[in-house]
Amino acid sequence: MALDMLREIQAFVSVAHKRSFVAAARALGRSPSAVTRAVQALEDNAGTRLLNRSANAVTLTEAGEHLLPHAQRLLEVQRDAADELAALSGSAQGWIRFAVPELLGQKVLPAVLADFSQRHPQVTLDVQFVDQALDPMQGKFDFVVRGAFPQSSELIGYPLWNYRRHLYASPAYLQQHGLPLEPEELGGHALILHTAPRILKAWHFCRDGQITSLRPRPRLRLSAGTAVYQSALAGAGIARLADWLGEPQVQAGRLLRVCPAYHLTSSSGQDPQMHALYPPGEQPARVRELLQALRRARP
């Protein structure tokens, strides 16, 4: 496929998703005028208008609706082909600098990094473990991994896996203090609160689609997810943990679910998602391959 045609398709797909030429240009690392020219060239070649432009919005025409899924598949094939060529030639080299929450260092990430490093010995991995919400552009990261609830951003979002959160405590703690079944029973318990990336004002409990909110009064306020996890295992109190972290410990008999009929959500009932964010522009093949490996490794 000619390079000009590929850039035209990239521009069209980005505008279709962003509903804005300016936002699409930021995502692609190009100027708005260059994106506009690329889409116009694609329309000229197709002999029909693909996008409706107005002062308030950009929408797909009927022809654009038909073209979009085919254009997306073409871009996926091109990216896959580039990755395959890089792997076959053994040319993957350079640095990948990224940041992840501390807890990924206990699970998921070590196995991914070991496999990736073995397959790409010329790639150097620089990993920062931090629970704060970092900006990849300011920190000069190739990408950052975040948990919780995705927020709208000019950064590019890459979903890794969805999960749920529950409350957990050790059997020893619950034997001494009792097992709360309802959120209102938590008032007399030692609650462990994770204070990064921000201090939550409320825990939102979901059961059968109904939301019950509680303002936690913590006994422990900890800035590291690893410390929250280890404190729950040690019997210090009740902690809110991701199911991919807590459920294996339930199976091993080291933790039990608290308020077991509920899971914790956003105030609107949304479940959290582990996702990566990276700056606008095309990512190197080595970065895309690492992100794909993280997605495949979902717990």
N, C-alpha and C positions, 0 to 999 in steps of 0.2 A: 504494500500500500504506500503511495507517495506520501512524503512527509507533510506536504501542505494539506492533503486531504485528511490526514490523521489529526492535525492541529485544528482543522475546521470541525471535525466530529467532536473532539475534546471540548471545543468552545460551545458547540450546540448542546452537548449533554450537560455541561456545567451551568449554562444559562437556564436550561430546562429545570434543573434541580433547584437552583438558587432563586429563580423567578426574577433575576436582576442581572443586567450586564455588568454593573459595577461590582456586585458581590462575586459574580463568576470570574471577573478579571482578577480580583484579589485572591480567590482560591487557586487560580492557575498561575499567579505570578506574572500576569501580563497587564498591559494597559487596556482600559475600556474600549478605546478606539480599535485596538488590534483584535479584540474579541468580537466587536461589532463587524469588522471587515471579514473575519473568518466565517461568521454565521451568514453574512450576506453572500459570500462566495459559495458556501454550501447550498444556499437557496437558489443561487443562479444555476449551479450545476444540476440541481434537482428539478429546476423549472417550476417551482412552486414555493409559496411562503410557508415556513415552518413555525414561525413565532408571530404572535400578535403583540405589537408594541403599543403601549399607551402611557400616559403620564404617571399612572398609578401602579401599573402592573405589567408583567410580561407573561403571556400564557401561550400554551401550545395550540396550534391549529390542528385540524383533523389529520393532515399529512404529518405534522410533527408528532402527534400521538402515535401514529403507526411507525414512524421511523425510530423513536426513542429506544424501545427495547432492542432493536437490531443494532443501533449505534452503541449501546452499552455492551452488548455481547462482543462487538468488534474491538472495543477498548480492552475488554477482559482478555480476549485472545491475544492481542498485541502485548499486553503486560505478561501473560503467561509465556509467550514465546521469548520475550526478552529475558525472563527469569531462567528458562530452560537453556538458552544460549550461554548465559553467564555461568550456570552450573556445569554445562558440558565443557566449557573452555577453562574452567577453574579460575576465572578472572575476578571473582568476588574478592575485593581487598579494600582496605581503608578502615575508617573508624565508624562505629555506631555509638552515639552518646545518647542515653535516655535515662529517664527517672521513673521509678515505680514505688508504690506503697511498700512499707517495710514488710508487711505480711507475705508479699509475694516472694520474698527471700526465704521464707520457711517452706513454702509449697509452690509448685508450678514452675517458678523461674529457674531454679538450679538445674533441673533436668533439661529444660529447653536450652539453656546456655551451654550445657555440656555437649549436647548433640550438635548444636549450631557451630560451636567452636571446633569440634572434631571435623565437621564437613567443610568448614571455611577457616583454615588455620591462618590465612593472611588477613582476616578481619579482626580488628581489635575492638573489644567491647568495653565501654566505660559506663558503668551503671551507678546511678545515685539513688539510694534508698531513702525516701522521705515521704511523710504523710501529708505535707502541705500541698496545696494546689498550685503547681508551678506553671508558668507560661513558657512553652517551648521556644518561642521566639526570643524572649528576654534572656532565658537561660542558655540559649544556643544549643538546645537539644534537638536530635532528630525526631523524637517523639516523647511524650509523657503518658503514663498510664494512670488513670484515675478510676476510683470506684464511685459508688453512690448514684446520683441521678444526673444524666446528661443535661447540660444546659446549652442554649443556643450560643453560638460563637462564630467568629470569623475564621477560627481554626478548623481544620478538617477533622471530622470525627470518624473513628474506625471501631465499630463494635467488636468486642472480644467475646463476652458471654454475659447472659442475664443470670441473676441469682436472687435469692430471698434472704432476709434477715430475720433472726429469731433471738429470743433471750435464752441464755444458757447459764448454768451454775454447776459446780461440782457436786457429786453425791454427798460428800462430807458436809458441805455448807447447807444443803437442803435437809439433810438428816437433823442438823442442829436447829435450823430456823424454819423448816417447813417449806412446802412447795406451793407458791402462789399459782392459782389457776386463772385469776382475773386481774386485769391491770390495776384495779383499785386496791388490790391486796399487796401492792409493792411498797406502800408507804413506809412500812417498818423495816424494810430490808436494806442491806448494803448494796447500793447500785454503783456500778463502775462506768464512768462516762469517758468516751474518747473525745478529746478536745481539738483534734486536728482532722480535717483542715479548718473546721469551725466548731464552736460550741453549740450544740443543738438545744433549742429552747423547749422542744417537746418531742416525745416519742409518739408515733402514730400507729396504733394497733388495728389491724384489719382482720375481720372475721365475717365470712359470708358477704363480702362487699360492703360491710358497715365499718366506719372508721371511729375509733375511740382514741382520744388524745390524752396524754398524761405529761405533766411537767416533771421530769426526773429531778430528784434531790440526791445528788451522788455522795457517796462516802469517799470514793476515789475519783479524781480527775486526772487522766493520763494523756499525754500528748502523742504517744506511740501506740499503733495498733497491736504491735507485738506485746507490749506491756499489758494491754487490756486482755489479750488472749491468755497470756501466761498467768495473769492475776486470777482469771476465772478458773483456770486449771488448778491453781494453788489453793482455791477455796476462799478467796478474798471477798466474793460477792457475786452479783448477777450482772452479766455483761451482754451487750448487743453485739452479735457476731454474724458474719456471712455464713450461709448454710454450707458452702463448700469448705469452710474451715471448721465449723462446729459439728456437722453431722458425722464425720469420721471419728470424732472423739466421743460422740454419743454411742456409735457402734462399738467403740473400744471400752465403753463403760466409764470414761473419765469425765464426761459431762452429761447433763440432763437438760431437756428443754423446760423452760419456765413459761407459764401461760401458754401451754402447748397447743391450744386451739387457735392461736393468733400468729400472724407474722407482721413484721414492722415495715411500713411503707413511707412514702412521702405523704404530705397532708392531703393530696388528691388521690391517694391509693395507688401510686405508681411504684413498681418494684425497681430496685437499683440495677445498674449495669456496669460491668467492668468494660472500659473503653480506652482507646488511645487517642491522643490529639497530636497533630503535627502541623507545622506551618504550611501556608499555601505553596504550591509548586509541586513538580514531579519528584517523588521520592526515589532514591537509588534502589536498584534491584535488591541489594543486600538488606536494606531496611524493610522493603515490602516482604521479603522472605521471612525475616524475623517476626514481623507482625503476624503473618500467616501461621507461623509455628506457635506463637502465643495463642492464637484463636483455636488451633487444633488441640492444644493442651488443656482446654477448659476442664476444670475438675468435675 
